[in-house]
Amino acid sequence: MKPNKYSFVKPEKWPFFYGYVILIFGSIGVLFSIPGQTVGVSVFTDPVKDALGLTRNEFSNAYMIGTLISAFFVTKAGFLFDKLGARIVAFFAAFFLGVSLIIFSYSELIVTSFTSKSWGIPFVLLCFLFFLIRFCGQGVLTMSSRNMVMMWFDKNRGKVNAVSSISISLGFSAAPIFLDYLIRNNGWQLTWQLLAISLFIFAFLILQFFRNKPEDFGLVPDGYSAKAKKKSPKIETIDFTLTEAKKTRAFWMFGLALTFSSFFITGFTFHVVSIFESVSLSKSDAIAIFFPISIISISTSTVANILSDYVAHKYYLYVMIIGGFTASFGLLFLEDDFGMYLILLGLGIYSGLFAVVNAVTWPRYFGRKFLGAITGKVASFLVVASAIAPSLFSYCYTKLGSYTYISYVLITFLLFLTLGSLRLEKPKKEPN
């Protein structure tokens, strides 16, 4: 058993299974990644770009470059998760995300300290800062928090993820409203400083409550004791390495399906205010859309999580594709009322199943031993998609005159995903 430095918590002496504590703090960990997620950045887009004197395209390109650079390092962070565990990796991710937000809050002051008024100075600064917050927030803190919860459960993995998904969906849907309120009352600089202080406090809590896996404390997933483990039925587990996983159709089809979600939701969320204004709708209408989407998402993920132990996950992939088509056609016809309903329904279904597939499918299909490396690789796909999306959405609007043109790209990708998923089956590997 490994000693627990800097912590007074002893999971093996907890009055109930410590995995439920892990569930709570792992879910909170994903919520604390919001400042590095698109849903957290999007509310700051207009005030920050205006303060730094950047156009929408320049701001989007800085976001793209910073995020693309972070994608390279996210895969490496997955290997660190397997080697060092969730506790250490998540602590440094939360701490440096807070540091990044502090620097971000002084970005206008940093830019004005230069005598040159070139747009290149704020652009390069934003590239660097976006790299930090995207790597720490969207990449490492999210991955380590979610993987940690999955490490502590096996048979109950779907049910536990249902609880986690509900809290995360509600938190993400409320974030734009909450952050917009803070910005209106305190300004964007102070808002980022308040979020940074919260992250420093949470980093301390990570040291206290995050734990890597139950086996380190004489426990096994789902709450068996070491003695009870001998009496319980033996669960056969087969672990795929990243190299082995990449040779399977399931890895690529599920990975690309998640990538589509990252692309669409990132681009849509990043420019949501502008998208709605382009069809004569207000900013309040744009921000309010996240609540009904979250209700549909929560309903979908709850049912899918509960059934995840009994239903083949390839069917989740098929439903995700249908949701993707629905949302894509909704964006194409956004000027009409039914287009809005299609976006609500499509994004709600897709994001609900995203929460299930991104958490439950990977350990279910490929095991726990190399989970960090596998999910780290997938996370790099998501980061790349989220990097490209804002710029492509922006160029469709500024060069072609409408955001709806991006729908043709989305529909084409979904057609490819549909063809590739027709023969998908759960990977099989001979036990060692």
Salt bridges, closest charged atoms under 4 A:
ASP46 OD1 - LYS49 NZ 3.98
ASP46 OD1 - ARG56 NH2 3.00
ASP50 OD1 - LYS49 NZ 3.13
ASP154 OD1 - ARG157 NH1 3.64
ASP154 OD1 - ARG364 NH1 3.97
ASP180 OD2 - ARG184 NE 3.00
ASP180 OD1 - LYS283 NZ 3.13
GLU215 OE2 - ARG368 NH2 2.53
GLU244 OE1 - LYS429 NZ 2.80
ASP309 OD2 - LYS159 NZ 3.76
ASP309 OD1 - ARG364 NH2 2.37
GLU425 OE2 - LYS314 NZ 3.02
